[in-house]
Amino acid sequence: MRAGKLRNKATIYSPSTSTNDWGEVDQSYTEVGTYACSITTVPRREYEESDAVVSKTEYDLRFRYYSELASLPRNAYIVVKGITLEINAIANIMLRDREIQMICEERS
């Protein structure tokens, strides 16, 4: 991976749970960190909803390998340039521990 391609900053949030004074479970998100990444958009699918065609765009994010990124939970999310992205898949490219690819969709 070339360092010049990692132009964007992505802030990653992971879910955490705690209990309050009454013993109820509160779920919140804590910031894992801010990482440099490259982003490309991929128009993936269209479907019909209430007489309108909805187009989904997927985001392909590439990071350098960090072990905390390889083991993120499924309900973690990413914020890039004010856009909140939901993680669909995480892959360690060719299992070489050099690059991580995340396929994401915009969260509404």
N, C-alpha and C positions, 0 to 999 in steps of 0.2 A: 504494500500500500504506500503510495506516495504522500508525503507530508503536505504537499501543496493542495491536495484534494480535501483535506479536513478543514474546511472553511467555516463550518457552522458549529454553534455551541448548543448542545442538547442537555437540558436538565432532567434528570430521571428521578421519579418519585416511586417509593415502594410502600405498600400498606403496612401499618403497624396497629396492634391492638393493645388496649390498656383497660383497666377497670377503674370506675369512678368510686366515689364514697359509698354508693348504694350497692355496689357489686355488679353494676351493669357493664357490659363490654362496649367500649367506645372504639370505633375504627377511625383512624386518621392516616394520613400519608406523610412520610418523612422523606426528606431529600437525600438521595443516595450520593449525588454529586453532579457536577457539570463536566461534560466530556466533549471533545472535538469530534466531529463526524462529517461525513459527506452525505448528501441527500439527493435522491432522484425520485421523480414521481412516475408512476406507472398507471395509466388508466386501465382498470381491470374488468369491470363488469357493469352491465346495465340491467335493471329490472323494472317492471311496471308496478306502480303503486298508485291506486286511486286515479286511474286514467292519466297518469303522468309517468314519464320515464326517468328513473333516478340512476345517475351514473356514479359509481364508486371509484375513487382514486386511492391507490395504495402508495405508500411512501417506502422507499428502500433506503434504510440508513446503514452506513458502514462505519464501524468504530475499530480502533486498535483493540487488541485483546486485553481485557481486564477480567479477572475471575469473578468479581461481583456482578458484572454485566452478563456473564454466561449463566448465572444461577438466579436470575430475577424471577419473582413469582408471576403467575399469569395475569394478575390484576394490577400490575404496575403500569405506569403511564409515563409519557415523555412530553416535554414542552419545548418546542423549537420555534423561535421567532413569533411567539404568541399563539402558536397553533398547538392544541393538545392532541396527542396521538396515542391511540390504544394499540398495544403490542399484540400482534397476531402470531408471530413466530420469531424465534431466536435461533440462529445457526452459527456454529463455530466452523468457519470456512475451511474445508478439507481437513479438519481436525488437527491443524498445525499450531493452534494457540497463537495465531498472529492477527487474525481479523475476525470480528463478529458482525454478522448481518442481522438486522431486524426488519421485518416486514410489518408495517403499521398502517392503520386507518385513522382518519380524523375522527375524534370523539365529539359528539354534539351534546 
